[in-house]
Amino acid sequence: MMEDKINEVEKLKRINKRRKIFLIILILILILSVIPLGVMIREEFELSNSASEWMEERWRQEIEQLNSRFAPYIGNDRLGAKTRELCDKIRMSNWAINESWAVYIRFGDITGLDTREKWKNSDATCDDDEILSLMRTKINGMLKYDISASYDENGRIMGVGIIERPSSSENTQSISNTNNI
């Protein structure tokens, strides 16, 4: 009876040794499979992060490219001929790109038109070739204009406002009228 118990205990020890060896092998297999998986996940994350950075840089370049078409025209005391050129550039640019990137144009002050929805609901236009052509013909090549721009949250020009500057003869008349008072 005692021998049976001893045999049974030794049998259990052998089984426990096998279990321990099996568990160690299982843990090693698990570790060896998790490490490459972790490396793959890290590499995928770095790859997607660099792709994201590339997309952001490309987006910035597209904005700069679009803005550079119109930036030389923005400012005060612009000749009518240059203002007409701006209308032509906007018309050509809007024709070549999708509507969400279209640049609106209008005569008058653009104060408060700081969102695309406000531009759409104003008297500005971006897509009607006939209206842009009419605006262009109303611009006198000999007069001067103030041209201002409105930018979206990404820094892209979304609208251009054109205001006719008073001619110097009007300024002279108003000065002489104040002297007569």
Residue frames relative to the residue before (quaternion, step in Angstrom):
aa qw qx qy qz dx dy dz
M 1.0000 0.0000 0.0000 0.0000 0.00 0.00 0.00
M 0.6505 0.5025 -0.3044 0.4813 3.50 0.97 -0.82
E 0.6374 0.5294 -0.3237 0.4569 3.55 1.02 -0.76
D 0.6212 0.5400 -0.3367 0.4573 3.56 1.06 -0.75
K 0.6573 0.5043 -0.3065 0.4687 3.54 0.97 -0.84
I 0.6459 0.5056 -0.3204 0.4738 3.57 0.98 -0.85
N 0.6450 0.5137 -0.3162 0.4692 3.60 0.96 -0.85
E 0.6518 0.5181 -0.3044 0.4627 3.53 1.01 -0.86
V 0.6508 0.5088 -0.3078 0.4720 3.59 0.98 -0.84
E 0.6611 0.4924 -0.3089 0.4744 3.58 0.96 -0.84
K 0.6190 0.5365 -0.3335 0.4668 3.55 1.07 -0.73
L 0.6516 0.5079 -0.2977 0.4783 3.56 1.01 -0.88
K 0.6273 0.5318 -0.3368 0.4585 3.60 1.02 -0.75
R 0.6526 0.5030 -0.3138 0.4718 3.56 0.99 -0.86
I 0.6401 0.5126 -0.3190 0.4752 3.58 1.01 -0.81
N 0.6516 0.5097 -0.3118 0.4674 3.60 0.95 -0.85
K 0.6240 0.5226 -0.3372 0.4731 3.61 1.06 -0.78
R 0.6507 0.5107 -0.3118 0.4675 3.58 0.94 -0.86
R 0.6421 0.5159 -0.3175 0.4698 3.57 0.99 -0.86
K 0.6539 0.5081 -0.3169 0.4625 3.58 0.91 -0.88
I 0.6547 0.4976 -0.3118 0.4759 3.58 0.92 -0.88
F 0.6461 0.5163 -0.3103 0.4688 3.58 0.96 -0.88
L 0.6623 0.4974 -0.3026 0.4716 3.60 0.93 -0.87
I 0.6438 0.5103 -0.3266 0.4673 3.60 0.96 -0.81
I 0.6508 0.4992 -0.3127 0.4789 3.60 0.96 -0.88
L 0.6496 0.5199 -0.3110 0.4593 3.60 0.95 -0.85
I 0.6547 0.4985 -0.3090 0.4768 3.58 0.96 -0.85
L 0.6449 0.5115 -0.3246 0.4659 3.61 0.98 -0.81
I 0.6425 0.5060 -0.3250 0.4748 3.60 0.95 -0.82
L 0.6477 0.5190 -0.3154 0.4600 3.58 0.93 -0.86
I 0.6664 0.4926 -0.3008 0.4720 3.59 0.88 -0.92
L 0.6877 0.4878 -0.2867 0.4550 3.58 0.89 -0.93
S 0.6811 0.4505 -0.3071 0.4887 3.61 1.12 -0.43
V 0.6416 0.5275 -0.3285 0.4497 3.62 1.10 -0.59
I 0.6271 0.5588 -0.3483 0.4161 3.62 0.94 -0.79
P 0.6927 0.4367 -0.3135 0.4808 3.66 0.73 -0.83
L 0.6105 0.5455 -0.3524 0.4534 3.57 1.06 -0.68
G 0.6513 0.5093 -0.3031 0.4738 3.59 0.98 -0.82
V 0.6406 0.5134 -0.3178 0.4744 3.57 1.00 -0.82
M 0.6491 0.5131 -0.3170 0.4637 3.59 0.95 -0.84
I 0.6479 0.5117 -0.3185 0.4657 3.60 0.93 -0.86
R 0.6576 0.5078 -0.3132 0.4600 3.59 0.92 -0.88
E 0.6623 0.4959 -0.3069 0.4705 3.59 0.92 -0.87
E 0.6402 0.5170 -0.3249 0.4661 3.60 1.00 -0.78
F 0.6397 0.5184 -0.3203 0.4684 3.58 1.01 -0.81
E 0.6682 0.4898 -0.3043 0.4701 3.59 0.91 -0.89
L 0.6349 0.5283 -0.3210 0.4634 3.57 1.04 -0.77
S 0.6823 0.4651 -0.2955 0.4804 3.59 0.89 -0.89
N 0.6195 0.5367 -0.3423 0.4593 3.59 1.07 -0.68
S 0.6734 0.4672 -0.3078 0.4832 3.61 0.91 -0.80
A 0.6131 0.5295 -0.3488 0.4712 3.61 1.08 -0.65
S 0.6389 0.5221 -0.3162 0.4683 3.56 1.03 -0.79
E 0.6492 0.5020 -0.3116 0.4789 3.57 0.96 -0.84
W 0.6316 0.5305 -0.3249 0.4627 3.58 1.02 -0.80
M 0.6562 0.5072 -0.3067 0.4670 3.58 0.97 -0.88
E 0.6403 0.5160 -0.3249 0.4672 3.60 0.97 -0.83
E 0.6568 0.5024 -0.3124 0.4675 3.58 0.94 -0.85
R 0.6424 0.5113 -0.3168 0.4749 3.57 0.98 -0.83
W 0.6254 0.5338 -0.3244 0.4676 3.60 1.01 -0.83
R 0.6596 0.5050 -0.3023 0.4675 3.58 0.92 -0.92
Q 0.6542 0.5111 -0.3140 0.4607 3.58 0.96 -0.82
E 0.6442 0.5131 -0.3270 0.4635 3.59 0.99 -0.76
I 0.6334 0.5162 -0.3236 0.4771 3.59 1.03 -0.79
E 0.6642 0.4985 -0.3064 0.4653 3.58 0.89 -0.92
Q 0.6402 0.5246 -0.3246 0.4578 3.57 1.01 -0.81
L 0.6624 0.4915 -0.3060 0.4755 3.58 0.93 -0.89
N 0.6817 0.4935 -0.2915 0.4547 3.60 0.83 -0.96
S 0.6420 0.5489 -0.3367 0.4162 3.59 0.99 -0.78
R 0.5719 0.5876 -0.3860 0.4227 3.60 1.18 -0.41
F 0.7954 0.3344 -0.1360 0.4869 3.56 1.01 -0.86
A 0.5155 0.6940 -0.4000 0.3044 3.60 1.15 -0.56
P 0.6587 0.5158 -0.3526 0.4192 3.67 0.85 -0.73
Y 0.6729 0.5069 -0.2917 0.4530 3.60 1.17 -0.45
I 0.5793 0.6020 -0.3718 0.4047 3.60 1.22 -0.44
G 0.5636 0.5892 -0.4512 0.3627 3.57 -0.93 0.91
N 0.5884 -0.5757 0.4433 0.3547 3.56 -1.34 -0.06
D 0.8264 0.2594 -0.1885 0.4628 3.53 -1.32 0.40
R 0.3114 0.7443 -0.5294 0.2621 3.59 0.90 0.86
L 0.4918 -0.6623 0.4812 0.2964 3.57 -0.94 0.86
G 0.6236 -0.5690 0.3979 0.3592 3.54 -1.17 0.65
A 0.6154 0.5552 -0.3498 0.4367 3.57 1.02 -0.74
K 0.6650 0.4803 -0.2939 0.4906 3.58 0.99 -0.84
T 0.6266 0.5320 -0.3352 0.4605 3.58 1.06 -0.72
R 0.6210 0.5186 -0.3334 0.4839 3.59 1.06 -0.71
E 0.6189 0.5396 -0.3387 0.4594 3.58 0.99 -0.83
L 0.6299 0.5359 -0.3287 0.4560 3.57 1.00 -0.85
C 0.6405 0.5165 -0.3281 0.4640 3.60 0.93 -0.86
D 0.6530 0.5094 -0.3102 0.4668 3.58 0.97 -0.84
K 0.6533 0.5112 -0.3143 0.4616 3.58 0.95 -0.86
I 0.6514 0.5016 -0.3200 0.4708 3.58 0.96 -0.83
R 0.6413 0.5242 -0.3271 0.4550 3.58 0.93 -0.86
M 0.6858 0.4727 -0.2831 0.4755 3.60 0.87 -0.93
S 0.6510 0.5155 -0.3182 0.4574 3.58 0.97 -0.81
N 0.6771 0.4895 -0.2955 0.4632 3.59 0.90 -0.91
W 0.6162 0.5466 -0.3440 0.4508 3.55 1.10 -0.63
A 0.7369 0.4575 -0.2230 0.4448 3.58 1.03 -0.84
I 0.7610 0.3430 -0.1980 0.5139 3.64 1.14 -0.38
N 0.6157 -0.5480 0.3987 0.4020 3.57 -1.27 0.19
E 0.6955 -0.5311 0.3026 0.3777 3.56 -1.22 0.54
S 0.6245 0.5568 -0.3627 0.4104 3.61 1.01 -0.65
W 0.7111 0.3930 -0.2526 0.5255 3.60 1.22 -0.37
A 0.4139 0.7258 -0.4662 0.2905 3.59 1.25 0.00
V 0.3286 -0.7234 0.5772 0.1886 3.54 -1.13 0.75
Y 0.3135 -0.7441 0.5647 0.1708 3.54 -0.81 1.07
I 0.0964 -0.7787 0.6177 0.0538 3.54 -1.18 0.57
R 0.1170 0.7872 -0.6003 0.0796 3.56 -1.07 0.72
F 0.4427 -0.6223 0.5622 0.3171 3.48 -1.30 0.35
G 0.6827 0.4649 -0.3508 0.4413 3.55 -1.04 0.72
D 0.6957 -0.4816 0.3525 0.3997 3.49 -1.38 0.19
I 0.2673 -0.7767 0.5483 0.1571 3.59 -0.99 0.76
T 0.2948 0.7729 -0.5147 0.2254 3.59 1.22 0.29
G 0.8120 0.2599 -0.2073 0.4797 3.54 -0.96 0.90
L 0.6159 0.5180 -0.3681 0.4657 3.60 1.18 -0.15
D 0.1949 0.8354 -0.4847 0.1710 3.54 0.54 1.20
T 0.7230 0.3272 -0.2712 0.5447 3.60 1.17 0.23
R 0.6395 -0.5336 0.3871 0.3954 3.55 -1.19 0.51
E 0.6383 0.5319 -0.3396 0.4409 3.62 0.96 -0.78
K 0.6521 0.4992 -0.3273 0.4674 3.60 0.95 -0.79
W 0.6257 0.5218 -0.3427 0.4678 3.58 1.04 -0.73
K 0.6589 0.5138 -0.3165 0.4492 3.59 0.92 -0.89
N 0.7295 0.4272 -0.2306 0.4819 3.58 1.04 -0.78
S 0.5739 0.5602 -0.3992 0.4443 3.61 1.23 0.06
D 0.6293 -0.5224 0.3945 0.4189 3.56 -1.25 -0.20
A 0.4011 0.7022 -0.4838 0.3346 3.58 1.21 0.45
T 0.1763 -0.7725 0.5993 0.1140 3.54 -1.24 0.37
C 0.1025 -0.7964 0.5910 0.0775 3.54 -1.20 0.49
D 0.8046 0.3491 -0.1564 0.4542 3.58 1.04 -0.56
D 0.6443 0.5207 -0.3513 0.4362 3.60 1.09 -0.32
D 0.3734 -0.7648 0.4885 0.1926 3.54 -0.32 1.30
E 0.6389 0.5411 -0.3248 0.4400 3.57 1.03 -0.80
I 0.6649 0.4921 -0.3084 0.4698 3.60 0.96 -0.87
L 0.6463 0.5062 -0.3283 0.4672 3.59 0.94 -0.82
S 0.6316 0.5196 -0.3307 0.4708 3.59 1.04 -0.73
L 0.6352 0.5205 -0.3278 0.4670 3.60 1.02 -0.79
M 0.6270 0.5252 -0.3357 0.4673 3.57 0.97 -0.85
R 0.6553 0.5267 -0.3116 0.4428 3.54 0.90 -0.94
T 0.6918 0.4720 -0.2923 0.4618 3.60 0.90 -0.84
K 0.6351 0.5281 -0.3395 0.4500 3.61 1.12 -0.50
I 0.5928 0.5607 -0.3686 0.4454 3.58 1.21 -0.36
N 0.3045 -0.7549 0.5608 0.1514 3.53 -0.72 1.14
G 0.4542 -0.7265 0.4559 0.2410 3.57 -0.68 1.12
M 0.6965 0.4749 -0.2717 0.4644 3.59 1.15 -0.50
L 0.6356 0.5219 -0.3378 0.4577 3.61 1.21 -0.30
K 0.3944 -0.6897 0.5495 0.2584 3.54 -1.33 0.20
Y 0.1597 -0.7900 0.5905 0.0408 3.54 -1.17 0.73
D 0.3222 -0.6757 0.6200 0.2350 3.50 -1.31 0.50
I 0.0958 -0.7972 0.5959 0.0143 3.54 -0.80 1.03
S 0.0159 -0.7987 0.6010 -0.0267 3.55 -0.73 1.08
A 0.2675 -0.7716 0.5617 0.1324 3.55 -1.22 0.51
S 0.2294 -0.7233 0.6332 0.1527 3.50 -1.28 0.52
Y 0.2038 -0.8023 0.5563 0.0720 3.57 -0.89 0.98
D 0.4296 -0.6686 0.5322 0.2917 3.57 -1.16 0.57
E 0.7477 -0.4214 0.2748 0.4335 3.58 -1.32 0.03
N 0.6772 0.4690 -0.2925 0.4857 3.61 1.21 -0.34
G 0.5747 -0.6137 0.3672 0.3980 3.59 1.28 -0.01
R 0.4994 0.6479 -0.4269 0.3855 3.58 1.26 0.22
I 0.4754 -0.6493 0.5056 0.3110 3.57 -0.98 0.83
M 0.0762 -0.8102 0.5800 0.0363 3.58 -0.74 1.03
G 0.8169 0.0661 -0.0363 0.5719 3.58 1.20 -0.29
V 0.1585 -0.7623 0.6229 0.0758 3.52 -1.20 0.68
G 0.1442 -0.7830 0.6017 0.0646 3.55 -0.91 0.98
I 0.1589 -0.7860 0.5943 0.0619 3.55 -0.96 0.91
I 0.0308 -0.7842 0.6194 -0.0201 3.55 -0.82 1.05
E 0.3964 -0.7067 0.5325 0.2450 3.57 -0.86 0.99
R 0.3475 -0.7239 0.5590 0.2067 3.57 -0.91 0.96
P 0.5207 -0.6079 0.4758 0.3645 3.57 -1.03 0.64
S 0.4827 -0.6645 0.4809 0.3069 3.56 -0.98 0.81
S 0.6329 -0.5561 0.3796 0.3822 3.56 -1.19 0.49
S 0.6097 0.5417 -0.3684 0.4463 3.63 1.08 -0.54
E 0.6178 0.5215 -0.3490 0.4739 3.61 1.07 -0.64
N 0.6410 0.5149 -0.3230 0.4687 3.58 1.01 -0.82
T 0.6469 0.5152 -0.3206 0.4618 3.59 0.97 -0.84
Q 0.6578 0.5067 -0.3114 0.4622 3.58 0.95 -0.85
S 0.6721 0.4819 -0.3187 0.4632 3.60 0.92 -0.81
I 0.6240 0.5157 -0.3484 0.4726 3.60 1.08 -0.63
S 0.6710 0.4799 -0.3133 0.4704 3.61 0.90 -0.86
N 0.6178 0.5362 -0.3502 0.4562 3.63 1.05 -0.62
T 0.6657 0.4783 -0.3181 0.4764 3.59 0.99 -0.72
N 0.6216 0.5333 -0.3505 0.4543 3.61 1.10 -0.58
N 0.6488 0.5268 -0.3216 0.4451 3.61 1.09 -0.64
I 0.6019 0.5939 -0.3562 0.3977 3.58 1.16 -0.43
